[in-house]
Amino acid sequence: MQKIAIVTDFDGTLMEQDVGNILMSELGVDAEPEVVEVSGLYREKKIGSLAWIETAYPMLAYKKREVDEILARVQLRDGARDFIAFCKEQSVPVTILSDGMLYYIQQILTQQHIEVERIIGNPITYLEDGQFQFGVQNENTACKWCGCCKASVVKQLKEEGWKIIYIGDGSSDYYGSGFADWVFARSSLARYLSEEGTAFYPFQTFRDVMDVLVANWNEFVNGSASRRLTGRVPAACKFPV
């Protein structure tokens, strides 16, 4: 029986744009002094995304209308819809794993008529009465670096016996991809992996991903596809003992 699953990032991966960054920029959040300060610390790797999220995202409170107007303009990455359809045809579950805001992920997927098996992100949303609800996904008591602990999610899937194809583009994906079997990477994730000599499949669109998967699907299913990773665990990731 096939036991293979897809885990894909959302911002800058499944989406053409980094939706969270667009919201912060267009609504002026990234210009607020507190956010400017934590953004600098984040770029210098002195803090993780958790501290940045706790500072920036509460500033979206009471801005649902403005947020929704921006969400109506963003786009899926080229080939993403066909990729999701391919996964459904192959009965391969897809998990969207994001360090972003659950509200905009669900809104966009609904607008685009995209359905996946699971969506995991930071539980930041607007309630039915318009009130703002803030939270983070990270329940990893041993590490509070990321808002969403992608490493914990992928690690759990591996422990359940899944072979994981991970698709991502950013720094949080570096941690999540550490527990995957194969990685498709672009942007800063590709740069990180190249610098450490880790094998991956580069991509710019999901048509690139499809080209590799369709041509080698049997090998991915049986585990023999090239560039498979073994034992790569990011040193920064820690878990309860």
Backbone as a ProteinNet text record, in pm:
[ID]
protein_1_A
[PRIMARY]
MQKIAIVTDFDGTLMEQDVGNILMSELGVDAEPEVVEVSGLYREKKIGSLAWIETAYPMLAYKKREVDEILARVQLRDGARDFIAFCKEQSVPVTILSDGMLYYIQQILTQQHIEVERIIGNPITYLEDGQFQFGVQNENTACKWCGCCKASVVKQLKEEGWKIIYIGDGSSDYYGSGFADWVFARSSLARYLSEEGTAFYPFQTFRDVMDVLVANWNEFVNGSASRRLTGRVPAACKFPV
[TERTIARY]
84.8	0	88.3	52.4	125.1	107.4	216.5	212.4	297.7	251.3	326.9	235.9	290.9	211.4	287.7	212	268.3	250.3	355.3	347.3	397.1	313.2	353.2	331.3	426.4	414.2	307.9	262.5	159.1	215.8	262.1	311	438	433.3	549.6	574.8	488.9	503.4	377	272.6	145.9	91.9	122.1	83.1	199.8	169.3	272.5	336.6	256.3	304	317.2	393.5	391.4	277.5	164.1	43	61.4	124.8	147.4	228.2	333.2	415.8	337.3	251.9	170.6	76.4	12.8	-76.9	-1.7	115.3	193	236.6	272.9	320.2	206.2	100	-7.1	-87.7	-91.1	-166.1	-76.4	49.8	140.6	194.4	167.3	212.5	364.7	428.1	573.5	647.4	574.5	636.6	622.3	546.5	531.1	664.9	703.9	835.6	865.1	766.4	789.8	818.3	748.2	766.3	899.4	936.3	1066.7	1177.7	1163.8	1266	1274.7	1159.6	1164.1	1200.8	1165.6	1202.7	1353.7	1420.2	1565.5	1626.3	1573	1622.2	1598.6	1484.1	1451.9	1549.6	1576.2	1670.4	1810.9	1845.9	1976.9	1978	1862	1846.9	1869.3	1835.6	1843	1711.7	1604.9	1475.5	1417.7	1322.6	1254.1	1122.7	1047.8	922.7	818	826.4	726.3	723.4	839.2	844.7	796.6	828.1	783.4	631.2	576.2	431.1	357.5	409.2	342.4	341.2	437.2	441.3	355.5	366.9	305.9	159.2	122.1	-13	-125.6	-107.6	-216.8	-253.6	-165.9	-195.1	-294.4	-333	-436.1	-576.8	-584.8	-716.5	-801.4	-929.1	-1026.5	-995	-921	-890.1	-937.6	-1043.2	-1091.5	-1128.9	-1198.6	-1240.6	-1119.3	-1018.9	-899.2	-823.6	-818.9	-752.7	-823.5	-955.5	-1032.4	-1012.6	-1002.4	-981.1	-847.3	-746.4	-615.4	-619.6	-688	-694.1	-761.8	-848.8	-917.8	-824.5	-703.7	-612.5	-495.8	-473.3	-355.6	-382.7	-275.4	-288	-213.7	-269.7	-199.9	-75.9	25	141.7	101	162.3	131.2	142.8	38.3	37.7	-12.4	-37.9	-78.4	-210.6	-306.2	-435.9	-422.8	-343.9	-322.8	-248.4	-157.7	-83.3	-176.6	-265.9	-361.2	-450.4	-491.7	-574.2	-497.8	-370	-285.6	-278.8	-262.2	-254.7	-384.9	-498	-626.8	-640.3	-595.7	-602.1	-518.7	-408.5	-319.4	-354.5	-460.3	-502.4	-390.6	-319.3	-209.5	-259.1	-257.1	-304.1	-209.5	-267.3	-190.1	-213.7	-105.3	-111.3	-50.7	-127.8	-72.7	-21.8	107.2	173.6	234.6	181.2	218.1	247.4	345.3	373.2	293.5	194.1	110.9	-20.8	-111	-240.3	-345.8	-405.2	-501.8	-617.6	-658.7	-772.4	-749.8	-635.5	-619.2	-596.1	-537.1	-519.4	-656.2	-742.4	-875.7	-958.3	-947.9	-1022	-980.4	-850.8	-800.8	-836.7	-820.3	-852.4	-1001.2	-1086.1	-1229.5	-1258.3	-1197.3	-1216.7	-1169.8	-1061.1	-1002.4	-1059.3	-1152.3	-1215.7	-1109.5	-1016.3	-910.7	-940.4	-938.9	-960	-840	-792.1	-682.9	-723.6	-645.5	-680.8	-663.9	-563.3	-535.3	-469.8	-508.8	-446.7	-397	-267.1	-208.8	-138.8	-178	-115.9	-139.3	-100.9	-123.9	-271	-337.3	-481.4	-511.5	-480.8	-508.7	-623.1	-734.1	-851.1	-944.8	-1045.4	-1154.2	-1276.2	-1338.4	-1458.2	-1578.4	-1690	-1809.5	-1856.1	-1832.1	-1875.5	-1771.6	-1665.1	-1562.8	-1448.6	-1461.2	-1354.6	-1230.3	-1115.7	-988	-944.8	-902.3	-853.9	-708.7	-620.8	-478.5	-434.4	-345.2	-286.1	-172.2	-94.5	11	-6.7	45.1	30.7	129	243.1	354.3	320.3	311.6	291.4	414.1	524.4	648.8	714.7	703.8	753.7	905.8	973.1	1119.8	1177.6	1095.9	1146.1	1036.6	1061.4	963.7	1020.8	1086.3	1149.5	1050.3	971.9	876.3	734	651.3	510.7	442.6	471.3	422.2	540.9	537.5	648.3	632.5	684.8	672.9	748.3	859.5	938.2	855.8	779.6	698.4	594.4	533.6	429.2	487.8	598.1	657.6	716.1	777.6	832.5	723	605.2	493.8	446.9	437.5	397	497.1	625.5	727.2	712.1	683.4	665.7	543	447	327.1	351	469.9	505.6	493.2	469.3	456.1	592	603.8	714.6	668.6	751.9	709.8	782.1	702.9	754.5	721.8	825.4	808.5	836.5	750.1	764	763.2	869.6	874.1	970.3	974.1	1056	1128.6	1094.7	1146.8	1220.1	1252.6	1333.6	1260.4	1129.2	1056.8	1052.6	1059.9	1060.2	1191.9	1297	1424.4	1406.9	1332.6	1311.6	1216.7	1106	1010.2	1067.3	1144.7	1199.6	1306.8	1357.7	1462.4	1419.7	1289.3	1240.2	1172.6	1183.5	1119	1209.3	1148.7	1226.2	1280.6	1197.7	1240.6	1194.9	1274.2	1241.7	1242.6	1136.7	1131.9	1147.3	1246.5	1278.2	1300	1265.1	1293.8	1333.8	1377.3	1407.6	1505.1	1480.3	1579.4	1596.9	1493.1	1510.8	1611.2	1600.2	1696.7	1838	1848.6	1980.6	2038.7	1956.9	2004.5	2051.8	1970.8	2004.5	2128.7	2142.9	2262.1	2387.3	2378.4	2493.7	2540.4	2446.9	2487.8	2507.2	2486.5	2509.9	2401.4	2279	2166	2096.6	2070.7	2006	1860.6	1816	1675.8	1643	1513.7	1467.6	1431.3	1495.2	1458.1	1327.1	1252.3	1130.5	1102.1	1030.3	977.1	825.1	769.1	624	590	462.2	422.4	424.3	440.1	460.6	598	695.1	826.5	816.4	738.2	718.3	650.7	547.2	473.6	562.1	649.1	737.4	820.2	871.3	952.1	866.3	753.7	670.4	607.6	553.3	486.7	586.1	705.9	805.2	862.9	854	921.3	828.9	698.2	603.7	623.3	643.1	660.8	780.8	887.1	1007.1	982.1	902.4	869.7	785.9	690.2	602.2	680.5	772.6	847	971.1	996.6	1104.1	1239.7	1247.7	1377.9	1412.4	1324.6	1352	1481.5	1554	1682	1663.7	1772.3	1777.6	1699.8	1680.7	1613.4	1708	1653.4	1733.5	1724.1	1830.8	1831.6	1907.3	1844.2	1913	1946.9	1883.4	1909	1811.2	1861.2	1778.1	1841.5	1773.9	1831	1874.2	1994.1	2050.2	1967.6	1899.3	1821.1	1694.3	1647	1519.3	1535.9	1452.9	1455.3	1314.1	1305	1174.6	1175	1057.8	1050	1103.6	1166.8	1218.3	1131.5
-120.4	0	125.3	220.3	346.3	425.4	481.1	559	683	769.1	889	1010.1	1118.6	1238.7	1362.4	1464.6	1593.5	1691.9	1764.1	1877.3	1999	2101	2220.9	2346.7	2435	2569.4	2645.9	2756.7	2836.9	2964.6	3057.5	3186.8	3171.8	3221.6	3214.1	3076.3	2981.5	2844.7	2807.9	2769.5	2743.6	2873.6	2983.8	3116.3	3180.7	3258.9	3332.7	3437.4	3496.4	3601.3	3548.2	3620.7	3598.9	3685.2	3623.2	3697.6	3774	3709.7	3777	3903.6	3897.9	4016.6	4127.4	4089.2	4188.6	4259.4	4182	4242.9	4342	4299.1	4385.2	4514	4501.9	4617.7	4712	4658	4744.6	4807.8	4742.8	4798.4	4876.5	4892.8	4976.8	4917	4788.1	4725.2	4719.4	4690.2	4674.3	4806.3	4918.7	5048.7	5090.7	5015.9	5048.2	5027.4	5119.1	5109.5	4974.4	4917.3	4788.2	4678.5	4684.9	4582.9	4602.2	4726.3	4753.8	4694.3	4709.5	4659.1	4506.5	4438.2	4291.2	4235.4	4307.1	4261.3	4260.1	4360.9	4364.1	4249.8	4223.5	4112.4	3978.5	3966.7	3842.8	3820.5	3925.9	3912.9	3874.3	3922.4	3890.8	3756	3685.6	3554.2	3559	3673.9	3685.7	3644.7	3645.9	3594.7	3510.3	3424	3344.5	3409.3	3339.4	3396.7	3414.2	3335.2	3346.2	3487.6	3541.4	3675.7	3780.5	3760.6	3854.7	3850.2	3730.4	3713.3	3775.3	3754	3807.3	3960.2	4021.3	4167	4221	4159.5	4216.6	4181.3	4055.7	4014.9	4077.2	4104.6	4171.4	4307.5	4364.7	4494.8	4483.9	4360.9	4342	4338.9	4353.5	4356.2	4469.5	4439.1	4536.6	4584.8	4504	4540.6	4432.6	4362.7	4252.2	4298.1	4410.6	4457.8	4484.8	4552.8	4581.9	4454.6	4361.1	4233.1	4159.7	4154.1	4082.9	4144.4	4275.6	4341.5	4300.2	4285.3	4241.8	4095.2	4011.9	3868.7	3842	3932.3	3913.8	3932	3985	4016.7	3919.5	3831.9	3745.1	3623.6	3554.2	3446	3320	3207.8	3080.5	3078.5	3004.1	2985.8	2904.1	2934.1	2864.8	2713.7	2641.9	2496	2440.2	2525.5	2476.4	2400.3	2451.4	2384.7	2245.5	2235.1	2104.6	2009.7	2064.1	1981.4	1921.7	2002.9	1952.3	1845.1	1866.9	1768.1	1637.3	1646.5	1527.4	1448.7	1518.5	1450.8	1378.2	1441	1376.1	1251.7	1260	1144.9	1028.5	1059.8	958.3	918	976.1	951.4	982.4	1090.1	1134.9	1253	1241.7	1352.4	1471.5	1589.6	1713.6	1790.6	1825.4	1912.3	2047.3	2154.2	2288.8	2326.9	2358.6	2385	2524.7	2616.1	2756.6	2822.6	2914.1	2996.8	3126.4	3127.9	3245.8	3237.8	3322.4	3342.9	3249.1	3166.9	3068	3133.1	3251	3317.1	3337	3393.8	3423.1	3296.6	3195	3068.7	3009.7	3001.4	2943.7	3030	3161	3250.3	3230.2	3227.1	3214.4	3078.3	2973.2	2839.6	2828.8	2890.2	2890.4	2968.3	3085.2	3166.9	3094.3	3017.3	2947.9	2807.1	2766.2	2633.2	2522.9	2540	2441.2	2367	2234.5	2153.4	2062.1	2058.5	1967.9	1894	1792.5	1709.7	1782.8	1869.5	1931.6	2068.3	2164.4	2296.6	2322.8	2349	2378.3	2513.1	2603.7	2736.2	2796.7	2919.6	2987.2	3026.9	2989	3014.8	3161.7	3242.5	3386.1	3410.3	3462	3471.7	3582.3	3607.7	3698.3	3613	3635.6	3561.9	3616.7	3547.4	3586.7	3727.6	3768.6	3903.3	4009.6	3967.3	4061.3	4077.8	4018.4	4028.1	3951.1	3996	3937.5	3835.6	3719.9	3614.8	3583.6	3591.2	3567	3437.7	3365	3245.2	3196.9	3103.4	3040.6	2889.6	2822.1	2676.3	2604.2	2665.8	2598.5	2555.6	2423.5	2367.9	2289.3	2308.3	2239.6	2309.7	2249.1	2313.6	2322.9	2246.4	2247.8	2355.8	2414.7	2513.4	2612.9	2738.8	2844	2942.3	2889.1	2974	3015.5	2921.1	2946.5	2957.1	3036	3041.6	2909.2	2853.5	2721.1	2627	2523.2	2427.9	2326.3	2361.6	2273.9	2143.1	2149.9	2029.4	1924.8	1967.4	1873.6	1803.1	1879.1	1822.1	1715.1	1747.5	1651.7	1532.9	1558.9	1451.1	1352.8	1403.4	1316.9	1232	1292.8	1217.7	1105	1134.1	1031.5	917.2	950.8	848.9	762	818	740.9	654.2	663.5	576.3	636.5	767.5	831.9	865.7	850.8	909.6	1049.5	1149.8	1288.8	1359.3	1419.8	1514	1653.2	1732	1864.6	1970.6	2073.2	2180.1	2313.9	2393.8	2519.2	2620.5	2738	2847.2	2929	2913.9	3008.6	2948	3034	2989.8	2888.8	2907.2	2809.8	2673.2	2673.3	2546.6	2471.8	2544.2	2477.5	2376.7	2415.7	2326	2211.8	2243	2139.2	2037.6	2086.2	1996	1904.3	1936	1854	1711.5	1686.9	1553.7	1486.9	1550.3	1497.2	1396.8	1324.1	1230.9	1300.7	1386.1	1461.9	1605.9	1698.6	1839.8	1906.5	1981.7	2073.8	2213.4	2288.2	2415.9	2526.8	2647.6	2767.9	2877.5	2991.9	3110	3077.9	3132.7	3119	2975.1	2891.7	2751.5	2683.9	2708.8	2651.8	2701	2825.5	2881.5	2814.2	2799.1	2732.3	2590.4	2515.7	2376.5	2365.1	2455.4	2455.1	2481.4	2575.5	2612	2496.4	2411.9	2300.9	2170.7	2177.1	2059.9	1954.3	1995.6	1902.9	1890.5	1767.7	1743.9	1789.2	1849.8	1890.5	1906.2	1917.4	1946.1	2094.8	2172	2313.3	2327.8	2433.3	2460.7	2609.2	2655.3	2791.1	2789.3	2691.8	2675.5	2531.5	2506	2368.5	2282.2	2344.6	2264.3	2197.6	2265.3	2205.1	2085.2	2100.8	1991	1873.6	1903	1798.6	1724.1	1796.3	1731.2	1622	1651.1	1552.4	1438.5	1470.5	1367.2	1273.5	1328.9	1244.6	1148.7	1198.3	1115.1	1007.1	1028.8	936.5	887.4	889.5	863.6	727.1	623.6	490.4	485.9	558	560.5	635.6	742.1	811.1	720.9	651.1	564.1	452.3	389.1	278.1	324	455.1	509.6	516.2	480.8	475.3	600.4	701.8	823.4	888.3	947.9	1009.2	1130.1	1174	1290.3	1268.2	1141.5	1113.9	1144.9	1205.7	1247.6	1145.8	1134	1046.6	1117.5	1126.7	1176.3	1323.1	1405.8	1549.3	1613.4	1649.8	1713.4	1847.2	1958.9	2089.4	2096.3	2142.9	2146.1	2232.5	2333.1	2425.2	2361.6	2252.1	2191	2107	2134.2	2059.2	2014.5	1899	1840.4	1789	1781.5	1728.5	1586.3	1551.3	1414.3	1339.7
0	0	0	-82.2	-91.4	38.1	86.1	210	189.2	101.9	68.2	84.8	136.7	163	119.2	86.5	46.8	161.3	193	286	210.5	198.9	125.1	207.6	199.6	255.3	175.1	229.8	164.4	102.7	187.3	138.2	55.5	-68	-155	-212	-179.8	-231.8	-307.5	-237.8	-305.7	-365.7	-297.6	-347.6	-421.2	-522.2	-594.2	-503.7	-416	-327.2	-184.4	-103.1	41.4	94.3	118.3	153.7	284.4	381.7	509.3	492	411.6	388.6	318.8	223.7	153.8	251.7	339.5	438.8	526.6	574.6	663.1	592.4	466.2	390.8	355.4	295.1	246.5	359.6	476.1	588.9	684.5	647.4	724.1	852.2	873.6	997.5	1003.1	889.5	890.7	912.2	913.1	939.9	1085.4	1163.3	1305.1	1376.7	1465.4	1529.3	1594.2	1663.6	1728.9	1627.4	1513.7	1410.9	1338.8	1315.9	1255.3	1342.1	1472.4	1564.7	1560.9	1572.1	1575.1	1437.6	1331.7	1197.9	1182.2	1236.3	1232.1	1310.1	1427.6	1509.1	1440	1372.6	1300.5	1184.7	1107.8	996.1	1045.6	1163.6	1220.9	1291.9	1289.3	1352.6	1503.5	1563.4	1708.3	1773.4	1696.4	1740.5	1627.8	1662.9	1562.4	1521.3	1438.4	1387.9	1496.7	1604.2	1710.9	1768	1801.5	1859.2	1759.6	1631.7	1529.1	1514.9	1510.4	1495.7	1614.2	1734.6	1853.9	1854.7	1786.2	1778.3	1664.7	1546.7	1426.4	1406.1	1422.7	1383.3	1465.9	1596.1	1668.1	1609.9	1529.1	1467.5	1352.1	1318.2	1215.3	1275.8	1406.4	1471.8	1412.9	1392.7	1342.3	1199.9	1126.1	987.6	890	926.8	844.2	704.1	693.1	560.5	472.2	526.2	448.8	411.4	505.4	478.2	365.3	371.6	269.3	130.9	124.9	-4.7	-65.7	17.5	-32	-74.1	2.4	-28.3	-162.3	-204.2	-331.6	-449.9	-427	-537	-551.7	-453.3	-459.1	-547.7	-588.3	-686.9	-644.7	-684.5	-668.8	-758.3	-716.4	-802.8	-925.4	-1037.8	-1162.7	-1143.6	-1184	-1176.3	-1044.9	-946.1	-814.1	-819.6	-895.8	-903.8	-966.3	-1072.4	-1136.3	-1043.8	-964.1	-870	-764.8	-708.7	-609.8	-672.7	-797.7	-867.9	-887.2	-921.4	-937.9	-806.9	-696.1	-567	-535.9	-568.2	-545.6	-632.7	-757.9	-848.8	-795.7	-731.6	-677.8	-534.4	-479.8	-341.3	-242.2	-269.3	-183.2	-99.2	32.7	116.9	110.7	111.3	107.6	237.4	303.7	420.9	384.4	402.6	390.1	528.4	536	663.6	658.6	738.7	724.4	858.3	857.3	973.9	964.7	876.9	857.5	931.6	891.9	957.6	898.9	984.4	937.6	862.4	905.3	841.6	693.4	654.6	511.9	430.6	490.1	416.9	383.2	481.4	458.9	363.9	375.9	287.4	141.7	118.6	-18.2	-77.5	-0.6	-52.2	-85.9	-4.1	-32.9	-160.8	-175.1	-295	-420.6	-406.8	-521.6	-541.8	-454.5	-462.5	-456.5	-365.1	-342.9	-213.5	-220.3	-100.8	-79.3	43.5	79.9	206.8	241.2	356.3	489.6	497.1	625.5	606.6	688.7	690.1	831.7	843.7	974.2	965.1	1049.8	1054	1190.5	1207.7	1334.9	1345.8	1455.2	1468.8	1496.2	1395.1	1399.5	1302.3	1350.7	1263.8	1310.1	1227.9	1265.2	1294.4	1407	1444	1369.1	1379	1303.6	1338	1461.5	1501.1	1466.5	1394.1	1351.7	1449	1567.6	1666	1618.9	1664.3	1624.7	1728.8	1680.7	1770.2	1736.2	1835.1	1812.7	1880.2	1812.5	1871.6	1784.4	1835.3	1755.7	1762.5	1660.6	1652.5	1742.6	1770.5	1836	1978.7	1999	2132.1	2177.2	2104.4	2136.9	2254.9	2373.1	2495.1	2498.8	2414.5	2414.8	2325.1	2241.2	2145.1	2110.6	2135.3	2106.4	2004.1	1902.2	1801	1693.3	1643.5	1534.9	1588.5	1520.7	1556.5	1529.3	1412.7	1373.6	1371.1	1452.8	1458.2	1345	1229.2	1112.5	1133.9	1204.4	1229.1	1304.8	1405.6	1484.1	1398.5	1306.4	1220.8	1129	1062.7	968.6	1044.1	1157.3	1240.3	1280.3	1317.3	1355	1237	1118.7	1000.2	971.1	987.1	964.5	1065.8	1189.6	1292.9	1265.8	1191.4	1154.2	1031.6	973.2	862.2	724.1	714.6	584.5	525.3	394.2	319.9	279.3	305.3	291.6	177.2	87.9	-11.4	40.8	66.8	126.2	20.7	15.7	-82.9	-9.1	-27.4	46.2	-11.5	54	1.2	105.9	235.1	332.7	450	547.4	661.1	748.6	770.2	851.6	783.4	649.9	576.2	592.9	628.1	654	766.8	869.7	983.1	947.2	883	846.5	750.1	653.5	552.1	607.5	727.2	786.1	813.4	821.9	852.7	731.9	616.2	495.5	424.5	330.8	247.9	124.1	63.2	-54.5	-37.1	-89.7	-77.2	-214.5	-241.5	-355.4	-296.2	-344.1	-280.3	-381.7	-340.2	-415.5	-317.3	-369.4	-290.7	-178	-56.8	50.2	96.6	89.8	128	36	-93.9	-188.8	-158.3	-119.8	-87.5	37	141.3	262.5	233.9	158.7	131.2	44.5	-51.4	-136.3	-54	38.4	121	208.3	254.3	339.6	261.1	129	46.2	53.5	86.8	96	-39.1	-80.4	-209.4	-207.1	-316.9	-330.1	-477.5	-505.8	-641.3	-647.9	-734.4	-746.9	-823.9	-792.8	-869.4	-866.9	-967.3	-969.7	-976.3	-1046.5	-1053	-1018.8	-995.5	-966.7	-1092	-1206.4	-1327.1	-1321.1	-1262	-1241.4	-1147.1	-1040.9	-946.1	-1015.5	-1093.7	-1164.5	-1262.9	-1332.5	-1429.6	-1362.8	-1244.2	-1172	-1119.5	-1058	-995.9	-1098.5	-1204.3	-1304.5	-1369.7	-1400.3	-1468.2	-1376.4	-1245.2	-1152.6	-1041.1	-1066.8	-958.5	-893	-969.5	-911	-818	-856.2	-772.8	-641.9	-646.4	-522	-432.1	-489.8	-411.4	-344.4	-419.1	-358.5	-281.5	-281.7	-200.3	-266.2	-395.1	-461.3	-541.8	-541.7	-618.7	-569.8	-661.6	-627.4	-535.6	-474.6	-384.9	-256	-218.3	-91.8	23.6	127.4	242	355	429.2	547.2	658.8	772.3	890.9	893.8	810.6	817.6	916.1	1033.2	1134.8	1170	1146.1	1179.4	1325.5	1348.3	1483.8	1577.7	1521.6	1606.5	1660.3	1599.2	1639.2	1765.2	1863.7	1989.5	2022.9	2087.7	2122	2264.6	2325.4	2462.2	2469.8	2578.2	2596.1	2694.5
[MASK]
+++++++++++++++++++++++++++++++++++++++++++++++++++++++++++++++++++++++++++++++++++++++++++++++++++++++++++++++++++++++++++++++++++++++++++++++++++++++++++++++++++++++++++++++++++++++++++++++++++++++++++++++++++++++++++++++++++++++++++++++++

